[in-house]
Structures are given as structure tokens and as C-alpha cells.
Amino acid sequence: MNSERDVDPSSREQTAVAPAAQGQRVSKDGSSGSALWKTVKILLLDWFPRYAEIRSRARNARRSVSLELRRHTHSARMPINTKTFRGFTNQFLKITSQSRNKNQLTSCDFNLFSLLPVNENRHSAILGALLDPNSEHGQGAIFLSTFLHMLGIEYNLCDCWGVQVGKSYVDITIKRLSPRSVIIIENKCWKAGDQPNQLYKYWYKEIYLPRKTSRWITAEPNDDRIVYLAPSPDKQPTDQSLRRPTDWGEDEPPSIPWQLKPELKPRQWIFKKDVVDWLNASLRKLTPTNYRMIEFIKQYIEYWR
């Protein structure tokens, strides 16, 4: 029997199709799965690496911004990310806008003293004019009495005080005739160095010598003071400024005797603190309708702050 003749034609088609089906799957709708496999290969070999690279670049960029912010803020422990950076930016813009609106309404950023060349002598003139009860400000002894109170000196209405600016190289000298009292104010607002034996010479001429040579000065009220105005606490009177010049006679005091008279020890006043406190205390005593004087004092306070 010839086997080829007895074979069913349909079986031949199944036999021919079977080998092809072994190497390729056929979907339900008859389409090949090779297109899906190509898509998977593109995702795995092309798109995913690119996506990973993009994420890596973004992460590095955020890290660079974070390090830069930490360098400027000096806070290496502070975690900064994109959200935090955006919050800082929004807060900065908000504060800037509020400050601009406030300045538009009140001109709070405008200060006359920041526009004028105010040097050490000019500051002494301003302070001296405020302390002088006979000055043009017309406020009498408001500023002087507040200043004396802060120095521990009692002010009486019957006292006769006078203020001098720049006399005998002393920045500001305040004197009372009876009982005699002298207050020496040395202004070092720009951190100028002490001249040789500077405070000693001032004390010797203005306080010690008149009491030594004048017979009628007998009272000892212990109201003599030396005030040292400085811009910061680190500006202190030097030791040589308190000592006697080397070319003077040995019969003169070797230094300012503040150990025997503690009131003569130079008192450091910081502009941003003590001077501002004195001006604020005086400001509360002014008449509320004295807008001109009030604004002047406020601007001078703002200048030092």
C-alpha cells in the first residue's frame, strides 16, 4: 500500500503549519507578537536608560543647589530640597513686597543721616546740641537730665550746666558751676585710635588741675565722669591713654586714680545700645505734637541701629 496516497490532505496542512508554530506564537486575532516584543526591547534598551540618566541629572542639579544654599546660609545640617528652596524664594518675594509697600506709605527707608557726610565731629556736634539745655531745640534739660540720670548724677532745676563741643580737643565737655562737676565725653564712633595719654590729659586739665589750683573749689560731690563713646564693645580705652606722659614730672599722678575714685573710671557707652537707650528715654518725655524733634530723634536712632 502506498502510504502517500492514503494520507488525508488536511493532515498535510497541519503538518506544514506545525513547524512554523513552533518558532512563533500567534495571537487570538491572528496578528504576530513580534511588534510587542520590539516595543519591550525599545523600553528596556533605549527609553529606560535615558529616563535614568535624566533623573540622575536632576538629582545632581538639586544637590548642587542645596550645597550652594548651605554654603551661603552656613547651615550644613539643614536639609534643603527643591520644595524648601521654592519656599525660601516665595518668602523672600513676600517680604520684599511688604517692605516696598511700607516704604511707599511711610518712607521708612529714607534717612537724612545716611545721605549726609556725618563724621566724628558732626556726631559730637549733634550730641552736644541735644545735651545743651540752652540749645535751639527748645526742650530745655530733657536730654541732659536723662543723660545725667543714666550716669547716676542727680539733676536739680537750680543747677547751672553748660555744654562745650570741641574745646581744648575734648569732644564734649559738660560742666556745672556749683557744686563743680565735670563730665568728659570722648567720641570714638569710627573706632579712631587713642592719642598718646589722651584721657589722662583731659582728666588732668579739666578735672584734676582746677581742683588742685583753685582755692574756692572745696566740695567733693563725686559727680565727675569720663564717658567713652564706642561703636562696639571691643573698642575700649587703651592703658597708655590712662597713664601720665613719660616726659611729665613724677610729682604728678601716675594715672587716672579711678581705683581710689571709682566714678572716674571711663564708662563705655555703645552707640547702638546706650546712646539709643538714652535717646529713647528722652523721646518719651517730648511733647507728642513736636513732630519735627520726634522725627529727628527717630532718624538718628535708626541711623545707629
Secondary structure, DSSP 8 states (H G I E B T S, - for coil): --TTTTS-HHHHHHHHHHHHHHHS-B-TTS-BSHHHHHHHHHIIIIIHHHHHHHHHHHHHHHHHHHHHHHHHHT-TTS---HHHHHHHHHHHHHHHHHHHHHHHHH-TT--HHHHS---HHHHHHHHHHHH-TTSTT--TTHHHHHHHHHTT----TT--EEEEESGGG-SEEEEETTTTEEEEEEE-TT-----TTHHHHHHIIIIIHHHHH-SS--------EEEEEESSTT----HHHHB--TTS-TTS-SB--TTT-GGGS-EEEEIIIIIHHHHHHHHTTS-TT-HHHHHHHHHHHHHH-
